Amino acid sequence: MTSPPVVFLAWAAVVLTAGWRHRPAPARIRSLGPPPVGPGGDVPVAAHEAALSRMLERSGQALLHRLGRAPAPGEGRRVATALLVAAVALPVLPPLALPAGAVAWALPALGARRRHRRHLAAVAADLPDVVDLLVLA
């Protein structure tokens, strides 16, 4: 049987070599052009992530149509992601499959709510400046 340090070093080498091609570009290169934006409008995504997102959206919409529901935008992706996470967690730890699916279903809504609150806070932070300019005019 191999010793834990050897397994650790082998796993670290696998992670480093597999992740090397997915590392972000240097800041000077990223500043030359606009980053690709994803379905949310503000998240850079790679082509394979966009394809996975489209696949999840289509399969979730097909499932919702089969159940007789008209899916809202993004709802198909949420349902398909939740089912995929639950299916992956089921063989590993069956009691946590349902909570893992519920968390995967809820995370996009929580992220959208957080982005909306940040936007409102930014507008509120800029509002005193606008009011001051109106008073000066």
FIBA-189580 format. One record per residue: residue number from 0; x, y, z of N, C-alpha, C in turn. Coordinates in pm, whole numbers, always signed. Layout:
BEGIN
pt num:NUM n.X:X n.Y:Y n.Z:Z ca.X:X ca.Y:Y ca.Z:Z c.X:X c.Y:Y c.Z:Z
...
//
This chain:
BEGIN
pt num:0 n.X:+85 n.Y:-117 n.Z:+0 ca.X:+0 ca.Y:+0 ca.Z:+0 c.X:+90 c.Y:+124 c.Z:+0
pt num:1 n.X:+49 n.Y:+228 n.Z:-69 ca.X:+131 ca.Y:+349 ca.Z:-79 c.X:+112 c.Y:+435 c.Z:+45
pt num:2 n.X:+212 n.Y:+512 n.Z:+72 ca.X:+206 ca.Y:+597 ca.Z:+191 c.X:+128 c.Y:+725 c.Z:+159
pt num:3 n.X:+69 n.Y:+787 n.Z:+260 ca.X:-10 ca.Y:+909 ca.Z:+238 c.X:+67 c.Y:+1024 c.Z:+173
pt num:4 n.X:+195 n.Y:+1047 n.Z:+206 ca.X:+265 ca.Y:+1156 ca.Z:+137 c.X:+280 c.Y:+1133 c.Z:-13
pt num:5 n.X:+300 n.Y:+1008 n.Z:-54 ca.X:+313 ca.Y:+977 ca.Z:-196 c.X:+180 c.Y:+1001 c.Z:-267
pt num:6 n.X:+71 n.Y:+958 n.Z:-204 ca.X:-61 ca.Y:+980 ca.Z:-262 c.X:-90 c.Y:+1129 c.Z:-270
pt num:7 n.X:-55 n.Y:+1204 n.Z:-166 ca.X:-77 ca.Y:+1349 ca.Z:-166 c.X:+0 c.Y:+1416 c.Z:-279
pt num:8 n.X:+127 n.Y:+1382 n.Z:-296 ca.X:+207 ca.Y:+1442 ca.Z:-401 c.X:+156 c.Y:+1403 c.Z:-540
pt num:9 n.X:+113 n.Y:+1280 n.Z:-556 ca.X:+59 ca.Y:+1238 ca.Z:-685 c.X:-71 c.Y:+1313 c.Z:-717
pt num:10 n.X:-157 n.Y:+1328 n.Z:-617 ca.X:-282 ca.Y:+1400 ca.Z:-639 c.X:-256 c.Y:+1548 c.Z:-667
pt num:11 n.X:-162 n.Y:+1608 n.Z:-597 ca.X:-127 ca.Y:+1748 ca.Z:-621 c.X:-74 c.Y:+1766 c.Z:-764
pt num:12 n.X:+5 n.Y:+1671 n.Z:-811 ca.X:+56 ca.Y:+1680 ca.Z:-949 c.X:-57 c.Y:+1668 c.Z:-1050
pt num:13 n.X:-153 n.Y:+1582 n.Z:-1025 ca.X:-267 ca.Y:+1567 ca.Z:-1117 c.X:-348 c.Y:+1696 c.Z:-1120
pt num:14 n.X:-375 n.Y:+1753 n.Z:-1004 ca.X:-455 ca.Y:+1876 ca.Z:-997 c.X:-381 c.Y:+1990 c.Z:-1067
pt num:15 n.X:-252 n.Y:+2004 n.Z:-1044 ca.X:-177 ca.Y:+2112 ca.Z:-1107 c.X:-170 c.Y:+2098 c.Z:-1258
pt num:16 n.X:-148 n.Y:+1976 n.Z:-1305 ca.X:-138 ca.Y:+1960 ca.Z:-1450 c.X:-274 c.Y:+1973 c.Z:-1517
pt num:17 n.X:-380 n.Y:+1926 n.Z:-1454 ca.X:-513 ca.Y:+1938 ca.Z:-1514 c.X:-564 c.Y:+2082 c.Z:-1509
pt num:18 n.X:-531 n.Y:+2153 n.Z:-1405 ca.X:-580 ca.Y:+2290 ca.Z:-1390 c.X:-496 c.Y:+2395 c.Z:-1459
pt num:19 n.X:-381 n.Y:+2357 n.Z:-1509 ca.X:-290 ca.Y:+2455 ca.Z:-1569 c.X:-351 c.Y:+2524 c.Z:-1690
pt num:20 n.X:-425 n.Y:+2451 n.Z:-1772 ca.X:-479 ca.Y:+2514 ca.Z:-1892 c.X:-605 c.Y:+2595 c.Z:-1863
pt num:21 n.X:-661 n.Y:+2582 n.Z:-1743 ca.X:-780 ca.Y:+2659 ca.Z:-1707 c.X:-749 c.Y:+2779 c.Z:-1618
pt num:22 n.X:-622 n.Y:+2809 n.Z:-1601 ca.X:-586 ca.Y:+2922 ca.Z:-1516 c.X:-623 c.Y:+3054 c.Z:-1585
pt num:23 n.X:-653 n.Y:+3158 n.Z:-1508 ca.X:-690 ca.Y:+3285 ca.Z:-1572 c.X:-570 c.Y:+3350 c.Z:-1640
pt num:24 n.X:-601 n.Y:+3430 n.Z:-1740 ca.X:-495 ca.Y:+3503 ca.Z:-1811 c.X:-443 c.Y:+3614 c.Z:-1720
pt num:25 n.X:-320 n.Y:+3661 n.Z:-1743 ca.X:-267 ca.Y:+3772 ca.Z:-1663 c.X:-354 c.Y:+3897 c.Z:-1678
pt num:26 n.X:-347 n.Y:+3986 n.Z:-1581 ca.X:-431 ca.Y:+4106 ca.Z:-1580 c.X:-405 c.Y:+4193 c.Z:-1702
pt num:27 n.X:-281 n.Y:+4201 n.Z:-1747 ca.X:-252 ca.Y:+4286 ca.Z:-1862 c.X:-316 c.Y:+4232 c.Z:-1989
pt num:28 n.X:-332 n.Y:+4100 n.Z:-1999 ca.X:-398 ca.Y:+4041 ca.Z:-2114 c.X:-550 c.Y:+4059 c.Z:-2102
pt num:29 n.X:-604 n.Y:+4039 n.Z:-1984 ca.X:-749 ca.Y:+4056 ca.Z:-1964 c.X:-792 c.Y:+4199 c.Z:-1989
pt num:30 n.X:-704 n.Y:+4295 n.Z:-1967 ca.X:-742 ca.Y:+4435 ca.Z:-1984 c.X:-748 c.Y:+4476 c.Z:-2132
pt num:31 n.X:-698 n.Y:+4392 n.Z:-2223 ca.X:-697 ca.Y:+4428 ca.Z:-2365 c.X:-835 c.Y:+4420 c.Z:-2430
pt num:32 n.X:-923 n.Y:+4341 n.Z:-2375 ca.X:-1055 ca.Y:+4328 ca.Z:-2436 c.X:-1159 c.Y:+4292 c.Z:-2333
pt num:33 n.X:-1285 n.Y:+4301 n.Z:-2372 ca.X:-1391 ca.Y:+4267 ca.Z:-2277 c.X:-1397 c.Y:+4116 c.Z:-2254
pt num:34 n.X:-1425 n.Y:+4074 n.Z:-2133 ca.X:-1435 ca.Y:+3930 ca.Z:-2108 c.X:-1564 c.Y:+3875 c.Z:-2165
pt num:35 n.X:-1566 n.Y:+3748 n.Z:-2200 ca.X:-1692 ca.Y:+3688 ca.Z:-2246 c.X:-1790 c.Y:+3684 c.Z:-2129
pt num:36 n.X:-1914 n.Y:+3716 n.Z:-2154 ca.X:-2013 ca.Y:+3716 ca.Z:-2047 c.X:-2107 c.Y:+3599 c.Z:-2065
pt num:37 n.X:-2155 n.Y:+3551 n.Z:-1954 ca.X:-2243 ca.Y:+3436 ca.Z:-1954 c.X:-2389 c.Y:+3475 c.Z:-1953
pt num:38 n.X:-2474 n.Y:+3378 n.Z:-1927 ca.X:-2618 ca.Y:+3402 ca.Z:-1928 c.X:-2662 c.Y:+3504 c.Z:-1824
pt num:39 n.X:-2590 n.Y:+3514 n.Z:-1712 ca.X:-2626 ca.Y:+3611 ca.Z:-1609 c.X:-2589 c.Y:+3752 c.Z:-1645
pt num:40 n.X:-2504 n.Y:+3770 n.Z:-1746 ca.X:-2467 ca.Y:+3903 ca.Z:-1792 c.X:-2340 c.Y:+3956 c.Z:-1729
pt num:41 n.X:-2295 n.Y:+3896 n.Z:-1619 ca.X:-2177 ca.Y:+3951 ca.Z:-1555 c.X:-2074 c.Y:+3844 c.Z:-1519
pt num:42 n.X:-2097 n.Y:+3720 n.Z:-1554 ca.X:-2007 ca.Y:+3612 ca.Z:-1516 c.X:-1934 c.Y:+3562 c.Z:-1638
pt num:43 n.X:-1800 n.Y:+3573 n.Z:-1643 ca.X:-1727 ca.Y:+3518 ca.Z:-1756 c.X:-1736 c.Y:+3365 c.Z:-1756
pt num:44 n.X:-1762 n.Y:+3307 n.Z:-1870 ca.X:-1771 ca.Y:+3162 ca.Z:-1881 c.X:-1693 c.Y:+3114 c.Z:-2002
pt num:45 n.X:-1648 n.Y:+2992 n.Z:-1995 ca.X:-1579 ca.Y:+2931 ca.Z:-2109 c.X:-1684 c.Y:+2868 c.Z:-2200
pt num:46 n.X:-1644 n.Y:+2829 n.Z:-2317 ca.X:-1737 ca.Y:+2774 ca.Z:-2415 c.X:-1800 c.Y:+2644 c.Z:-2366
pt num:47 n.X:-1722 n.Y:+2558 n.Z:-2300 ca.X:-1779 ca.Y:+2432 ca.Z:-2253 c.X:-1877 c.Y:+2456 c.Z:-2139
pt num:48 n.X:-1856 n.Y:+2558 n.Z:-2058 ca.X:-1950 ca.Y:+2589 ca.Z:-1951 c.X:-2080 c.Y:+2643 c.Z:-2009
pt num:49 n.X:-2072 n.Y:+2721 n.Z:-2117 ca.X:-2193 ca.Y:+2771 ca.Z:-2181 c.X:-2270 c.Y:+2656 c.Z:-2245
pt num:50 n.X:-2199 n.Y:+2560 n.Z:-2303 ca.X:-2266 ca.Y:+2445 ca.Z:-2364 c.X:-2333 c.Y:+2361 c.Z:-2256
pt num:51 n.X:-2268 n.Y:+2342 n.Z:-2143 ca.X:-2328 ca.Y:+2267 ca.Z:-2032 c.X:-2451 c.Y:+2340 c.Z:-1980
pt num:52 n.X:-2443 n.Y:+2472 n.Z:-1971 ca.X:-2556 ca.Y:+2550 ca.Z:-1925 c.X:-2675 c.Y:+2537 c.Z:-2020
pt num:53 n.X:-2648 n.Y:+2543 n.Z:-2151 ca.X:-2756 ca.Y:+2526 ca.Z:-2250 c.X:-2818 c.Y:+2387 c.Z:-2241
pt num:54 n.X:-2733 n.Y:+2285 n.Z:-2223 ca.X:-2783 ca.Y:+2149 ca.Z:-2213 c.X:-2871 c.Y:+2133 c.Z:-2090
pt num:55 n.X:-2827 n.Y:+2188 n.Z:-1977 ca.X:-2907 ca.Y:+2180 ca.Z:-1856 c.X:-3039 c.Y:+2255 c.Z:-1872
pt num:56 n.X:-3034 n.Y:+2371 n.Z:-1937 ca.X:-3155 ca.Y:+2450 ca.Z:-1958 c.X:-3256 c.Y:+2372 c.Z:-2043
pt num:57 n.X:-3208 n.Y:+2312 n.Z:-2152 ca.X:-3299 ca.Y:+2236 ca.Z:-2240 c.X:-3358 c.Y:+2115 c.Z:-2171
pt num:58 n.X:-3274 n.Y:+2039 n.Z:-2099 ca.X:-3325 ca.Y:+1919 ca.Z:-2034 c.X:-3422 c.Y:+1954 c.Z:-1921
pt num:59 n.X:-3394 n.Y:+2060 n.Z:-1847 ca.X:-3486 ca.Y:+2102 ca.Z:-1742 c.X:-3617 c.Y:+2152 c.Z:-1797
pt num:60 n.X:-3612 n.Y:+2227 n.Z:-1908 ca.X:-3735 ca.Y:+2274 ca.Z:-1971 c.X:-3817 c.Y:+2157 c.Z:-2025
pt num:61 n.X:-3749 n.Y:+2058 n.Z:-2082 ca.X:-3821 ca.Y:+1940 ca.Z:-2132 c.X:-3890 c.Y:+1867 c.Z:-2017
pt num:62 n.X:-3823 n.Y:+1855 n.Z:-1905 ca.X:-3882 ca.Y:+1789 ca.Z:-1789 c.X:-4003 c.Y:+1868 c.Z:-1738
pt num:63 n.X:-3989 n.Y:+1999 n.Z:-1729 ca.X:-4100 ca.Y:+2081 ca.Z:-1681 c.X:-4217 c.Y:+2078 c.Z:-1779
pt num:64 n.X:-4189 n.Y:+2076 n.Z:-1910 ca.X:-4297 ca.Y:+2064 ca.Z:-2008 c.X:-4368 c.Y:+1929 c.Z:-1994
pt num:65 n.X:-4291 n.Y:+1824 n.Z:-1969 ca.X:-4349 ca.Y:+1691 ca.Z:-1953 c.X:-4439 c.Y:+1687 c.Z:-1829
pt num:66 n.X:-4402 n.Y:+1764 n.Z:-1726 ca.X:-4484 ca.Y:+1770 ca.Z:-1604 c.X:-4601 c.Y:+1866 c.Z:-1618
pt num:67 n.X:-4611 n.Y:+1936 n.Z:-1732 ca.X:-4722 ca.Y:+2025 ca.Z:-1757 c.X:-4705 c.Y:+2165 c.Z:-1702
pt num:68 n.X:-4582 n.Y:+2207 n.Z:-1679 ca.X:-4555 ca.Y:+2341 ca.Z:-1627 c.X:-4484 c.Y:+2422 c.Z:-1733
pt num:69 n.X:-4521 n.Y:+2550 n.Z:-1740 ca.X:-4452 ca.Y:+2641 ca.Z:-1830 c.X:-4332 c.Y:+2699 c.Z:-1755
pt num:70 n.X:-4209 n.Y:+2666 n.Z:-1797 ca.X:-4093 ca.Y:+2711 ca.Z:-1721 c.X:-4062 c.Y:+2859 c.Z:-1742
pt num:71 n.X:-4027 n.Y:+2924 n.Z:-1635 ca.X:-3980 ca.Y:+3062 ca.Z:-1641 c.X:-3834 c.Y:+3060 c.Z:-1690
pt num:72 n.X:-3782 n.Y:+3174 n.Z:-1736 ca.X:-3642 ca.Y:+3176 ca.Z:-1781 c.X:-3548 c.Y:+3136 c.Z:-1667
pt num:73 n.X:-3462 n.Y:+3039 n.Z:-1694 ca.X:-3365 ca.Y:+2994 ca.Z:-1596 c.X:-3417 c.Y:+2884 c.Z:-1505
pt num:74 n.X:-3546 n.Y:+2861 n.Z:-1502 ca.X:-3602 ca.Y:+2759 ca.Z:-1412 c.X:-3563 c.Y:+2618 c.Z:-1457
pt num:75 n.X:-3556 n.Y:+2597 n.Z:-1587 ca.X:-3516 ca.Y:+2466 ca.Z:-1637 c.X:-3375 c.Y:+2430 c.Z:-1595
pt num:76 n.X:-3285 n.Y:+2529 n.Z:-1601 ca.X:-3147 ca.Y:+2505 ca.Z:-1559 c.X:-3140 c.Y:+2473 c.Z:-1410
pt num:77 n.X:-3221 n.Y:+2543 n.Z:-1330 ca.X:-3221 ca.Y:+2518 ca.Z:-1186 c.X:-3269 c.Y:+2377 c.Z:-1155
pt num:78 n.X:-3376 n.Y:+2334 n.Z:-1221 ca.X:-3432 ca.Y:+2201 ca.Z:-1195 c.X:-3334 c.Y:+2093 c.Z:-1240
pt num:79 n.X:-3278 n.Y:+2107 n.Z:-1359 ca.X:-3184 ca.Y:+2007 ca.Z:-1410 c.X:-3058 c.Y:+2001 c.Z:-1325
pt num:80 n.X:-3008 n.Y:+2115 n.Z:-1279 ca.X:-2889 ca.Y:+2116 ca.Z:-1193 c.X:-2918 c.Y:+2047 c.Z:-1061
pt num:81 n.X:-3035 n.Y:+2075 n.Z:-1003 ca.X:-3071 ca.Y:+2011 ca.Z:-877 c.X:-3081 c.Y:+1860 c.Z:-892
pt num:82 n.X:-3142 n.Y:+1815 n.Z:-1001 ca.X:-3153 ca.Y:+1671 ca.Z:-1023 c.X:-3016 c.Y:+1607 c.Z:-1048
pt num:83 n.X:-2930 n.Y:+1676 n.Z:-1121 ca.X:-2796 ca.Y:+1624 ca.Z:-1148 c.X:-2715 c.Y:+1612 c.Z:-1019
pt num:84 n.X:-2721 n.Y:+1715 n.Z:-935 ca.X:-2647 ca.Y:+1711 ca.Z:-808 c.X:-2702 c.Y:+1601 c.Z:-719
pt num:85 n.X:-2834 n.Y:+1587 n.Z:-713 ca.X:-2893 ca.Y:+1482 ca.Z:-631 c.X:-2854 c.Y:+1344 c.Z:-685
pt num:86 n.X:-2852 n.Y:+1328 n.Z:-817 ca.X:-2815 ca.Y:+1199 ca.Z:-875 c.X:-2669 c.Y:+1165 c.Z:-849
pt num:87 n.X:-2583 n.Y:+1266 n.Z:-850 ca.X:-2440 ca.Y:+1241 ca.Z:-822 c.X:-2420 c.Y:+1208 c.Z:-675
pt num:88 n.X:-2495 n.Y:+1274 n.Z:-588 ca.X:-2479 ca.Y:+1252 ca.Z:-444 c.X:-2544 c.Y:+1122 c.Z:-398
pt num:89 n.X:-2642 n.Y:+1072 n.Z:-471 ca.X:-2717 ca.Y:+954 ca.Z:-428 c.X:-2629 c.Y:+830 c.Z:-407
pt num:90 n.X:-2540 n.Y:+793 n.Z:-499 ca.X:-2458 ca.Y:+673 ca.Z:-473 c.X:-2352 c.Y:+695 c.Z:-364
pt num:91 n.X:-2310 n.Y:+819 n.Z:-346 ca.X:-2204 ca.Y:+846 ca.Z:-251 c.X:-2258 c.Y:+849 c.Z:-109
pt num:92 n.X:-2363 n.Y:+928 n.Z:-87 ca.X:-2420 ca.Y:+943 ca.Z:+46 c.X:-2570 c.Y:+966 c.Z:+31
pt num:93 n.X:-2648 n.Y:+859 n.Z:+28 ca.X:-2792 ca.Y:+872 ca.Z:-2 c.X:-2870 c.Y:+968 c.Z:+89
pt num:94 n.X:-2844 n.Y:+975 n.Z:+219 ca.X:-2924 ca.Y:+1068 ca.Z:+300 c.X:-2902 c.Y:+1215 c.Z:+264
pt num:95 n.X:-2790 n.Y:+1248 n.Z:+202 ca.X:-2762 ca.Y:+1387 ca.Z:+168 c.X:-2798 c.Y:+1422 c.Z:+24
pt num:96 n.X:-2854 n.Y:+1328 n.Z:-51 ca.X:-2888 ca.Y:+1357 ca.Z:-190 c.X:-2999 c.Y:+1461 c.Z:-200
pt num:97 n.X:-3102 n.Y:+1447 n.Z:-119 ca.X:-3213 ca.Y:+1542 ca.Z:-124 c.X:-3171 c.Y:+1682 c.Z:-77
pt num:98 n.X:-3100 n.Y:+1695 n.Z:+37 ca.X:-3054 ca.Y:+1831 ca.Z:+74 c.X:-2957 c.Y:+1891 c.Z:-27
pt num:99 n.X:-2872 n.Y:+1809 n.Z:-88 ca.X:-2778 ca.Y:+1861 ca.Z:-188 c.X:-2854 c.Y:+1914 c.Z:-309
pt num:100 n.X:-2957 n.Y:+1843 n.Z:-352 ca.X:-3039 ca.Y:+1890 ca.Z:-462 c.X:-3113 c.Y:+2018 c.Z:-428
pt num:101 n.X:-3162 n.Y:+2026 n.Z:-305 ca.X:-3233 ca.Y:+2148 ca.Z:-262 c.X:-3139 c.Y:+2268 c.Z:-259
pt num:102 n.X:-3017 n.Y:+2247 n.Z:-213 ca.X:-2920 ca.Y:+2357 ca.Z:-211 c.X:-2884 c.Y:+2399 c.Z:-353
pt num:103 n.X:-2865 n.Y:+2301 n.Z:-442 ca.X:-2833 ca.Y:+2334 ca.Z:-582 c.X:-2948 c.Y:+2408 c.Z:-648
pt num:104 n.X:-3072 n.Y:+2379 n.Z:-609 ca.X:-3188 ca.Y:+2448 ca.Z:-665 c.X:-3197 c.Y:+2590 c.Z:-611
pt num:105 n.X:-3162 n.Y:+2612 n.Z:-485 ca.X:-3179 ca.Y:+2742 ca.Z:-421 c.X:-3065 c.Y:+2839 c.Z:-449
pt num:106 n.X:-2946 n.Y:+2792 n.Z:-476 ca.X:-2830 ca.Y:+2881 ca.Z:-492 c.X:-2846 c.Y:+2986 c.Z:-602
pt num:107 n.X:-2898 n.Y:+2955 n.Z:-722 ca.X:-2912 ca.Y:+3061 ca.Z:-822 c.X:-3006 c.Y:+3173 c.Z:-778
pt num:108 n.X:-3114 n.Y:+3139 n.Z:-709 ca.X:-3207 ca.Y:+3242 ca.Z:-662 c.X:-3141 c.Y:+3329 c.Z:-555
pt num:109 n.X:-3065 n.Y:+3266 n.Z:-468 ca.X:-2996 ca.Y:+3344 ca.Z:-365 c.X:-2890 c.Y:+3436 c.Z:-427
pt num:110 n.X:-2820 n.Y:+3387 n.Z:-529 ca.X:-2722 ca.Y:+3471 ca.Z:-598 c.X:-2786 c.Y:+3588 c.Z:-669
pt num:111 n.X:-2901 n.Y:+3564 n.Z:-732 ca.X:-2972 ca.Y:+3674 ca.Z:-800 c.X:-3022 c.Y:+3776 c.Z:-700
pt num:112 n.X:-3070 n.Y:+3729 n.Z:-587 ca.X:-3116 ca.Y:+3822 ca.Z:-482 c.X:-2999 c.Y:+3906 c.Z:-429
pt num:113 n.X:-2883 n.Y:+3841 n.Z:-411 ca.X:-2765 ca.Y:+3913 ca.Z:-362 c.X:-2720 c.Y:+4018 c.Z:-463
pt num:114 n.X:-2721 n.Y:+3982 n.Z:-593 ca.X:-2682 ca.Y:+4079 ca.Z:-696 c.X:-2779 c.Y:+4196 c.Z:-701
pt num:115 n.X:-2908 n.Y:+4169 n.Z:-683 ca.X:-3007 ca.Y:+4276 ca.Z:-683 c.X:-2986 c.Y:+4370 c.Z:-564
pt num:116 n.X:-2958 n.Y:+4313 n.Z:-447 ca.X:-2933 ca.Y:+4398 ca.Z:-330 c.X:-2806 c.Y:+4481 c.Z:-347
pt num:117 n.X:-2703 n.Y:+4424 n.Z:-408 ca.X:-2580 ca.Y:+4501 ca.Z:-434 c.X:-2607 c.Y:+4615 c.Z:-531
pt num:118 n.X:-2689 n.Y:+4590 n.Z:-633 ca.X:-2724 ca.Y:+4694 ca.Z:-729 c.X:-2801 c.Y:+4806 c.Z:-659
pt num:119 n.X:-2897 n.Y:+4772 n.Z:-576 ca.X:-2973 ca.Y:+4874 ca.Z:-503 c.X:-2883 c.Y:+4953 c.Z:-408
pt num:120 n.X:-2788 n.Y:+4885 n.Z:-346 ca.X:-2696 ca.Y:+4955 ca.Z:-257 c.X:-2606 c.Y:+5050 c.Z:-336
pt num:121 n.X:-2563 n.Y:+5009 n.Z:-455 ca.X:-2480 ca.Y:+5098 ca.Z:-537 c.X:-2559 c.Y:+5219 c.Z:-582
pt num:122 n.X:-2687 n.Y:+5198 n.Z:-620 ca.X:-2771 ca.Y:+5312 ca.Z:-658 c.X:-2791 c.Y:+5404 c.Z:-540
pt num:123 n.X:-2816 n.Y:+5349 n.Z:-423 ca.X:-2836 ca.Y:+5431 ca.Z:-303 c.X:-2708 c.Y:+5506 c.Z:-265
pt num:124 n.X:-2593 n.Y:+5443 n.Z:-289 ca.X:-2466 ca.Y:+5511 ca.Z:-257 c.X:-2441 c.Y:+5628 c.Z:-352
pt num:125 n.X:-2485 n.Y:+5617 n.Z:-476 ca.X:-2467 ca.Y:+5726 ca.Z:-573 c.X:-2573 c.Y:+5834 c.Z:-562
pt num:126 n.X:-2684 n.Y:+5803 n.Z:-498 ca.X:-2795 ca.Y:+5898 ca.Z:-490 c.X:-2759 c.Y:+6030 c.Z:-423
pt num:127 n.X:-2686 n.Y:+6032 n.Z:-311 ca.X:-2651 ca.Y:+6162 ca.Z:-252 c.X:-2571 c.Y:+6251 c.Z:-347
pt num:128 n.X:-2484 n.Y:+6192 n.Z:-428 ca.X:-2408 ca.Y:+6272 ca.Z:-524 c.X:-2500 c.Y:+6336 c.Z:-627
pt num:129 n.X:-2598 n.Y:+6261 n.Z:-673 ca.X:-2691 ca.Y:+6316 ca.Z:-771 c.X:-2774 c.Y:+6427 c.Z:-710
pt num:130 n.X:-2818 n.Y:+6407 n.Z:-585 ca.X:-2898 ca.Y:+6510 ca.Z:-517 c.X:-2815 c.Y:+6634 c.Z:-496
pt num:131 n.X:-2689 n.Y:+6620 n.Z:-460 ca.X:-2602 ca.Y:+6735 ca.Z:-441 c.X:-2585 c.Y:+6812 c.Z:-574
pt num:132 n.X:-2571 n.Y:+6739 n.Z:-684 ca.X:-2557 ca.Y:+6805 ca.Z:-813 c.X:-2685 c.Y:+6880 c.Z:-851
pt num:133 n.X:-2800 n.Y:+6823 n.Z:-818 ca.X:-2926 ca.Y:+6891 ca.Z:-847 c.X:-2941 c.Y:+7018 c.Z:-762
pt num:134 n.X:-2892 n.Y:+7017 n.Z:-640 ca.X:-2900 ca.Y:+7135 ca.Z:-554 c.X:-2809 c.Y:+7245 c.Z:-608
pt num:135 n.X:-2693 n.Y:+7206 n.Z:-661 ca.X:-2599 ca.Y:+7305 ca.Z:-714 c.X:-2649 c.Y:+7366 c.Z:-845
pt num:136 n.X:-2728 n.Y:+7293 n.Z:-920 ca.X:-2774 ca.Y:+7342 ca.Z:-1050 c.X:-2881 c.Y:+7446 c.Z:-1041
//
